[in-house]
Amino acid sequence: MVRTWRGTRTRNIKRFDRDSFLDDLPKIPYSVMDVFDEVDDKLFVFEYLYNEVLDEHAPLKQFHVRGGHVPYMTAEWRKAIRHRNRLWKKFTKNKTDENYAVF
């Protein structure tokens, strides 16, 4: 079964260093594009090489956008669900009987 990604992707620029990125851009072997005759092939190679450097400096991160709210979901339920999810995450990080009982 193949699952497709239904979330959102964005670049993680938290530790992005502009000067380092600009230093690495001239190091890309652009001469590889000369091997191809078709413009589409050259563009593909350029995008691939550029994205390699960009992924190194600003990697992609993926996250899910929560779905629309249903009319019967109250603030109290939402708070309880978040609490339950936090307890489950705590249990999965430290699998002890005590954490499971709290969950």
C-alpha positions as MATLAB code, in Angstrom:
seq = 'MVRTWRGTRTRNIKRFDRDSFLDDLPKIPYSVMDVFDEVDDKLFVFEYLYNEVLDEHAPLKQFHVRGGHVPYMTAEWRKAIRHRNRLWKKFTKNKTDENYAVF';
ca = [
       0.000    0.000    0.000;
       1.448    3.336   -1.049;
       0.553    6.347    1.044;
       0.647    9.792   -0.429;
       1.643   12.843    1.554;
      -1.354   15.014    2.395;
       0.294   17.487    4.691;
       2.247   20.654    4.148;
       5.929   21.029    3.435;
       8.000   24.048    4.267;
      11.666   24.855    4.681;
      13.253   24.844    8.129;
      15.176   28.111    8.184;
      15.764   28.159   11.913;
      19.527   27.551   11.482;
      19.841   28.962    7.952;
      23.141   30.766    7.407;
      22.827   33.032    4.375;
      26.577   33.546    3.939;
      27.320   29.829    4.047;
      24.553   29.172    1.531;
      25.883   31.854   -0.814;
      29.401   30.395   -0.459;
      28.161   26.944   -1.489;
      26.219   28.102   -4.563;
      29.316   28.705   -6.746;
      30.589   25.236   -5.824;
      27.681   23.569   -7.660;
      28.989   21.758  -10.772;
      26.854   23.624  -13.309;
      28.923   22.136  -16.146;
      26.894   18.927  -15.789;
      24.041   20.718  -17.559;
      26.158   21.000  -20.743;
      25.827   17.252  -21.261;
      22.147   17.666  -22.143;
      20.695   19.224  -25.289;
      17.081   19.675  -24.224;
      16.180   22.724  -22.159;
      13.856   20.668  -19.951;
      16.690   18.281  -19.103;
      19.011   21.169  -18.270;
      16.353   22.707  -16.041;
      15.822   19.395  -14.268;
      19.564   19.059  -13.562;
      19.798   22.689  -12.389;
      16.839   22.272  -10.020;
      18.247   19.003   -8.694;
      21.699   20.488   -8.003;
      20.262   23.673   -6.500;
      17.842   21.725   -4.268;
      20.711   19.541   -3.036;
      22.452   22.624   -1.645;
      19.211   24.168   -0.421;
      18.207   20.956    1.388;
      21.556   20.962    3.154;
      21.099   24.495    4.473;
      17.302   24.639    4.841;
      15.878   21.103    4.960;
      12.234   20.401    4.237;
       9.993   19.717    7.188;
       6.569   18.177    6.935;
       3.545   18.696    9.120;
      -0.141   17.979    9.058;
      -2.696   20.725    9.033;
      -5.538   19.864   11.330;
      -8.854   19.306    9.626;
     -11.901   21.506    9.846;
     -13.757   21.682   13.095;
     -16.970   19.775   13.576;
     -19.922   21.597   15.143;
     -20.129   19.334   18.203;
     -16.446   19.755   19.179;
     -16.349   21.893   22.300;
     -13.355   23.647   23.810;
     -13.525   21.203   26.717;
     -13.271   18.180   24.380;
     -10.419   19.781   22.441;
      -8.527   20.391   25.691;
      -9.098   16.776   26.805;
      -7.851   15.434   23.463;
      -4.697   17.561   23.650;
      -4.093   16.351   27.214;
      -4.552   12.726   26.141;
      -2.123   13.205   23.238;
       0.503   14.756   25.515;
       0.234   11.814   27.914;
       0.570    9.345   25.032;
       3.650   11.161   23.738;
       5.144   11.091   27.234;
       4.489    7.350   27.443;
       6.028    6.621   24.025;
       9.218    8.501   25.016;
       9.493    6.742   28.394;
       7.604    3.450   28.405;
       6.968    2.771   32.058;
       3.957    1.287   33.780;
       3.405    4.540   35.637;
       3.283    6.616   32.434;
       0.897    4.121   30.855;
      -1.383    4.194   33.905;
      -1.491    7.998   33.752;
      -2.319    7.796   30.057;
];
